[in-house]
Amino acid sequence: MENEINNAQAQPSASHRAGFVNIVGNPNVGKSTLMNDLVGERISIITNKAQTTRHRIMGIVNTPEYQIVYSDTPGVLKPKYKLQESMLEFSEGALTDADILLYVTDVVEDPEKNADFLDRVAKEKIPVLLVINKVDLLKGNDQLEELVARWKKRLPNAEIFPTSATEKFNVDNLKARIVELLPVAPPYFGKDALTDKPARFFVTEIIREKLLLNYDKEIPYSTEVLVEKFEEKENAIHIMTVIYVERDSQKGIIIGKGGEKIKKVGIEARHDIEKFFDKKVFLEIFVKVEKDWRNRENKLKQFGYMD
């Protein structure tokens, strides 16, 4: 599977459309849920916690007529350490190479949150589609009309799409508009490609999702996952992974009494990894301490956050 994204590109017709559609916005507004809806596959992990997405992740949609390369990005935030600086660079980079920009907000967010980033979106010359997500939480049309008017003042050149990614409300109309706006171009990836990421990346993401779901406070944010062995056979995959934490006390919390917590993470992760690859998976997880890794450039390079 790791080699699937490198297949030769098909010969497109002269009217073939292709483009990069980058999804940006603040944390916890539903960017990853929307990304998965648009791609039709579970590319991005989803939790109800902020900063779930750390990398820029591409999901590719192919038909004979077009190729859409979606990018999910980390939520915009004020960095507190070097890891978050790298995450912000992924988001800011999405403003520079998009053919279409999806700015995602929701019905409770303050339009002036991270105003500097929003000012840059307002100056974009490419098409900007403003997605107001979670409209299923509103009580009536009056609230929606007020929200649309407020955002129209903030991003006057944007087309506004009220949606509910969880309910899949208005997502098809958003997809159709994206296709209309795609420039005429050959495909950028092979026509059978689903993502630009290797298989082992999704293993680390699935495990990291289980850490976010099973641990509280700062613990999951202090962890990183690395695949040290990915041995794929016809009917099974043997995977060896390491969860890195910043302190010895965190290692104890991750493992849990008698290893119960880490066992639960392993069972849940293995189930989802087997579903993702449609194969039997033998998963080993180890926990190691890597002091202050979120502020160490060599470690951030090793974990793929910096070139």
C-alpha positions in Angstrom: 0.0 0.0 0.0 2.9 2.3 0.7 3.7 2.3 -3.0 0.2 2.9 -4.3 0.5 6.7 -4.3 3.5 6.5 -6.7 1.6 4.9 -9.6 2.0 6.4 -13.0 -0.4 9.2 -13.9 -3.2 8.5 -16.4 -3.4 10.6 -19.6 -6.0 13.3 -19.0 -8.3 14.8 -21.6 -7.9 18.4 -22.7 -10.8 19.4 -20.5 -9.6 17.6 -17.4 -9.8 19.6 -14.2 -7.5 19.4 -11.2 -6.7 21.6 -8.2 -5.6 21.9 -4.6 -8.5 22.6 -2.2 -7.0 23.6 1.2 -9.1 23.5 4.4 -8.1 26.0 7.1 -9.7 27.5 10.2 -9.4 27.5 14.0 -9.3 24.4 16.2 -12.4 22.3 16.8 -14.7 23.7 14.1 -15.0 20.4 12.3 -12.3 20.6 9.5 -11.4 17.0 9.7 -15.0 15.7 9.7 -15.6 17.9 6.7 -12.5 16.6 5.0 -13.5 13.0 5.5 -17.0 13.8 4.1 -15.6 15.5 1.0 -13.1 12.7 0.3 -15.5 9.9 1.1 -12.9 8.1 3.2 -11.7 8.4 6.8 -8.4 10.2 6.1 -8.2 12.4 9.1 -8.6 11.3 12.7 -11.4 12.9 14.7 -11.9 13.7 18.4 -13.7 16.4 20.3 -10.3 17.8 21.5 -8.5 20.8 20.0 -5.2 20.2 18.2 -6.2 16.7 17.0 -4.7 17.4 13.6 -0.9 18.1 13.7 0.1 17.5 10.1 -1.1 18.7 6.7 -2.9 15.7 5.3 -4.0 15.3 1.7 -7.0 13.3 0.6 -7.5 12.9 -3.2 -10.8 12.5 -5.1 -10.6 11.1 -8.6 -13.1 10.8 -11.4 -12.4 10.6 -15.2 -13.2 14.3 -15.5 -11.3 15.7 -12.5 -9.0 15.3 -9.5 -9.5 17.2 -6.3 -6.5 17.3 -3.8 -7.9 18.3 -0.4 -5.7 19.3 2.4 -6.7 19.1 6.1 -4.5 21.4 8.2 -4.0 22.0 11.9 -6.2 24.5 13.6 -4.8 28.1 13.7 -3.3 28.9 17.2 -0.8 31.1 19.0 2.3 28.8 19.3 3.5 28.0 22.8 6.3 25.6 21.8 8.2 24.6 18.6 5.7 21.8 17.7 2.9 24.3 17.5 5.1 26.6 15.5 5.4 23.8 12.9 1.7 23.2 13.0 1.0 26.9 12.3 3.4 26.7 9.4 1.3 23.9 7.9 -1.8 26.1 8.1 -0.1 29.2 6.8 1.5 27.2 4.0 -2.0 26.2 2.9 -2.7 29.8 2.0 0.1 29.9 -0.5 -0.5 26.9 -2.8 -4.3 26.6 -3.0 -6.5 26.8 -6.1 -9.5 27.0 -3.8 -9.6 27.8 -0.1 -12.1 26.5 2.3 -12.3 28.6 5.5 -14.2 26.6 8.1 -15.9 28.2 11.1 -18.9 27.1 13.2 -21.9 28.7 14.8 -20.3 29.5 18.1 -16.9 30.8 17.1 -16.0 34.5 17.4 -15.3 35.8 13.9 -12.3 37.8 15.3 -10.5 34.8 16.8 -7.0 34.8 15.3 -7.9 37.9 13.3 -4.4 38.2 11.7 -4.9 34.9 9.9 -8.4 35.8 8.9 -7.1 39.1 7.5 -4.8 37.1 5.2 -7.8 35.0 4.1 -9.7 38.2 3.3 -6.9 39.3 0.9 -6.8 36.1 -1.1 -7.3 36.4 -4.9 -8.3 32.7 -5.3 -11.9 31.6 -4.7 -12.7 31.4 -1.0 -15.6 29.3 0.2 -16.6 30.1 3.8 -18.1 27.0 5.5 -20.2 27.8 8.6 -20.3 24.3 10.2 -22.6 22.8 12.9 -25.7 24.7 11.7 -27.7 21.8 13.2 -27.0 23.4 16.6 -28.9 26.6 15.7 -32.5 27.1 16.8 -33.9 28.8 13.7 -33.2 30.7 10.5 -33.0 34.1 12.2 -29.8 33.0 13.9 -28.3 31.6 10.7 -29.2 34.8 8.8 -27.5 36.9 11.5 -24.4 34.7 11.3 -24.2 34.9 7.5 -24.5 38.7 7.6 -21.7 38.9 10.1 -19.4 36.7 8.1 -20.2 38.5 4.9 -18.9 41.7 6.4 -15.7 39.9 7.6 -15.1 38.0 4.3 -17.0 40.0 1.7 -15.5 38.1 -1.3 -16.2 34.7 0.0 -19.1 32.4 -1.0 -20.9 31.2 2.1 -22.0 27.6 2.7 -23.9 26.8 5.9 -23.3 23.1 6.6 -23.4 20.3 9.1 -20.5 17.9 8.5 -21.8 15.4 11.0 -25.3 15.5 9.5 -23.8 15.8 5.9 -26.1 18.8 5.4 -25.3 20.9 2.3 -22.0 19.1 1.8 -23.0 17.9 -1.7 -23.7 21.4 -2.8 -20.3 22.4 -1.5 -18.7 19.6 -3.5 -20.5 20.6 -6.6 -19.3 24.2 -6.3 -15.7 23.0 -5.8 -15.8 21.0 -9.0 -17.2 24.1 -10.9 -14.2 26.2 -9.6 -11.5 23.7 -10.5 -9.0 25.0 -13.1 -8.4 23.0 -16.3 -5.2 21.0 -15.5 -3.8 17.4 -15.7 -3.9 15.3 -12.5 -1.2 15.9 -10.0 -1.2 12.4 -8.6 -1.9 9.0 -10.1 -5.6 8.5 -10.7 -5.8 5.7 -8.1 -4.1 7.7 -5.4 -6.1 8.4 -2.2 -3.4 10.4 -0.2 0.1 11.6 -0.3 0.9 9.9 3.0 2.5 6.5 3.4 0.6 3.6 5.1 2.6 3.8 8.3 1.5 7.5 8.8 -2.1 6.3 9.3 -1.0 3.8 11.9 0.6 6.6 13.9 -2.5 8.7 13.5 -4.9 6.0 14.6 -2.8 5.3 17.7 -2.6 9.0 18.5 -6.4 9.3 18.2 -6.8 6.5 20.8 -4.4 8.5 23.1 -6.5 11.6 22.7 -9.7 9.6 23.5 -8.3 7.7 26.5 -6.2 10.2 28.4 -7.0 13.7 29.8 -5.4 17.0 30.2 -1.8 17.4 28.8 -1.0 13.7 28.5 -2.1 13.1 24.9 -0.5 16.4 23.7 2.8 15.3 25.2 2.9 12.1 23.1 4.1 11.3 19.6 3.9 7.9 17.9 6.6 6.4 15.6 6.4 3.2 13.6 9.6 1.3 13.8 8.5 -1.8 11.9 5.9 -2.2 9.2 6.1 -5.7 7.7 3.2 -6.4 5.3 2.4 -9.9 4.1 -0.4 -11.2 1.9 -2.9 -11.6 4.7 -1.4 -9.9 7.7 0.7 -6.9 8.9 3.2 -6.9 11.7 3.6 -3.4 13.2 6.0 -2.3 15.9 5.4 1.2 17.3 6.8 3.5 20.0 4.8 6.1 21.9 7.1 8.9 23.0 6.4 11.0 26.1 8.2 13.9 27.7 8.5 12.7 31.3 8.8 9.5 33.3 5.6 10.3 35.2 3.7 10.4 31.8 5.1 7.0 30.9 3.5 5.5 34.0 0.2 7.2 33.2 0.2 5.9 29.6 1.0 2.3 30.6 -1.5 2.3 33.6 -1.7 0.0 36.5 -0.7 -3.5 35.4 -0.5 -2.2 31.8 -4.3 -1.9 31.5 -4.4 1.5 29.9 -1.9 0.8 27.2 -3.5 -2.6 26.5 -6.9 -0.8 25.9 -5.2 1.7 23.5 -3.6 -1.3 21.7 -6.9 -3.2 21.3 -8.8 -0.1 20.0 -6.0 0.9 17.7 -5.5 -2.6 16.3 -9.3 -2.8 15.5 -9.2 0.4 13.5 -5.9 -0.4 11.8 -7.3 -3.8 10.7 -10.4 -2.0 9.3 -8.2 0.6 7.5 -6.0 -2.0 5.8 -8.6 -4.9 5.6 -6.0 -7.3 7.0 -5.1 -9.1 10.2 -2.7 -6.9 12.3 -0.2 -7.9 14.9 0.5 -4.7 16.8 3.2 -4.1 19.4 3.4 -0.8 21.3 6.3 0.4 23.5 6.5 3.6 25.6 9.7 5.6 25.8 10.7 9.0 27.4 12.1 11.7 25.1 12.6 14.8 27.3 11.0 18.0 26.0 10.6 16.6 22.5 8.1 19.3 21.5 10.8 21.9 21.7 13.6 20.0 20.1 14.2 20.6 16.4 16.0 17.3 15.8 13.1 15.4 17.3 10.5 17.4 15.3 12.4 16.6 12.1 12.5 12.9 13.1 8.7 13.0 13.6 8.1 14.7 10.3 7.1 18.2 11.5 10.2 20.0 10.0 12.2 19.5 6.9 
